[in-house]
Amino acid sequence: MTDRLPGFSTLAVHAGAQPDPTTGARATPIYQTTSFVFNDADHAASLFGLQAFGNIYTRIGNPTNAVLEERVAALEGGTAALAVASGHAAQVVVLQQLMRPGDEVLAARKLYGGSINQFTHAFKAFGWNVAWADPDDAASFERAVTPHTKAIFIESIANPAGSITDIEAIAAVARKAGVPLIVDNTLASPYLIKPIDHGADIVVHSATKFLGGHGNSLGGIIVDAGTFDWAKDNKYPMLSEPRPEYHGIRIQETFGNFAFAIACRVLGLRDLGPALSPFNAFMILTGIETLPLRMQKHCDNAKAVAEFLSSHPAVSAVNYAGLPGDRYNNLQRKYSPKGAGAVFTFSLKGGYDAGVNLVSNLKLFSHLANVGDTRSLVIHPASTTHSQLDDEAKVRSGAAPDVVRVSIGIEDKEDLIADLDQALRA
Ligand SMILES: *Cc1c(COP(=O)(O)O)cnc(C)c1O
């Protein structure tokens, strides 16, 4: 043993895990069980009253999921984490702790399309209001803050074009407003960006994407930075007021710097129910072991593909923050120096028809609606995910008719370039 703090790759393999104490199993077992036997009646009562930590029922917690939670908390530099069934479940559970009907979440306009839908339609039905601001302009967040604002929500590397957000500038707005900054770190993963180091109070992930990394399991993670004072001004009663369902305890007072993760578990996950299957937790844990290797290869391949496309005669523009002339290149070198991620967009001179033709002619790239797979993926947003928008709205959301989005995988880059080249010629 040494006093050295383990590095990122070591944490990716080991954090949270140890050989199984009863069997010696080295890989984390899949605890495929709904429930756990209590030692005795007192033990049962103390678990239910939150006086002791332990397993009760897999909707609230599970030992396989616990390893995943500890690992992602370590990789992100948070105090604690909670695994849930999907990225969207993470977003609902986080905001449920912060919002009452009539409250407002202030969100970046550039978000994953599913998040824009969730915020606009589902949250509206909860009585939660959404205000939008421009992630390229921190002052637009400051102008949009109102007394009802309870949280600011951004993506570190933003959909759909892989633009890089100035997290520190928006964190300063959140601090001044006295609200937490929530960062969706899905496209970056903690290998590229650790939002907590830049002022984020809460990090969320769709673990479905780069954390799991193999396109085989849905999952979501919430990470608590442990930095926010939830009791200040009594703005967050779920965390500061006595909880009738737990004999009147106050979550922040009792759990201190991991109170938010506890609230998400014992008030969010317990009551809303989007638990992660332990099998999926195992798949995502296995994926995370190779996160540093995969992410670097994703980034190196994406840069090579972006360079190829930017000199191709059929392509009119490439939006990739890793290219020297890109408008996000300075932010990329500050926030994500190891690479600009794997998801980006480019525009075709031939417009809508050229986009449709390209996705039809690609052979190695899969035409589907996902990102963060080992396999390279492509989608033409204007004819699929954004087809319901009018032309102006398509352009505003980065899904103009000539735009194609790719998520570059970890294949040989020469094969990806050859596939794009033949499809662009066809
Ligand atoms: C996919 C995705 C989500 C939603 O995650 P699910 O696991 O599909 O629910 C949220 N944010 C981003 C950036 C995503 O890519």
The ligand as a MOL file (V3000), in Angstrom:
LIG
                    3D

  0  0  0     0  0            999 V3000
M  V30 BEGIN CTAB
M  V30 COUNTS 15 15 0 0 0
M  V30 BEGIN ATOM
M  V30 1 C -29.5070 9.7900 -24.2560 0
M  V30 2 C -29.3480 11.0390 -23.4830 0
M  V30 3 C -30.2040 11.3450 -22.4250 0
M  V30 4 C -31.3550 10.4430 -22.0230 0
M  V30 5 O -30.8480 9.2460 -21.5350 0
M  V30 6 P -31.6630 7.8460 -21.5970 0
M  V30 7 O -30.7070 6.9040 -20.9540 0
M  V30 8 O -31.9150 7.5610 -23.0470 0
M  V30 9 O -32.9160 8.0780 -20.8430 0
M  V30 10 C -29.9890 12.5210 -21.7160 0
M  V30 11 N -28.9950 13.3590 -22.0550 0
M  V30 12 C -28.1550 13.1090 -23.0750 0
M  V30 13 C -27.0640 14.0690 -23.3860 0
M  V30 14 C -28.2980 11.9400 -23.8250 0
M  V30 15 O -27.4650 11.6920 -24.8360 0
M  V30 END ATOM
M  V30 BEGIN BOND
M  V30 1 1 1 2
M  V30 2 1 2 3
M  V30 3 2 2 14
M  V30 4 1 3 4
M  V30 5 2 3 10
M  V30 6 1 4 5
M  V30 7 1 5 6
M  V30 8 2 6 7
M  V30 9 1 6 8
M  V30 10 1 6 9
M  V30 11 1 10 11
M  V30 12 2 11 12
M  V30 13 1 12 13
M  V30 14 1 12 14
M  V30 15 1 14 15
M  V30 END BOND
M  V30 END CTAB
M  END
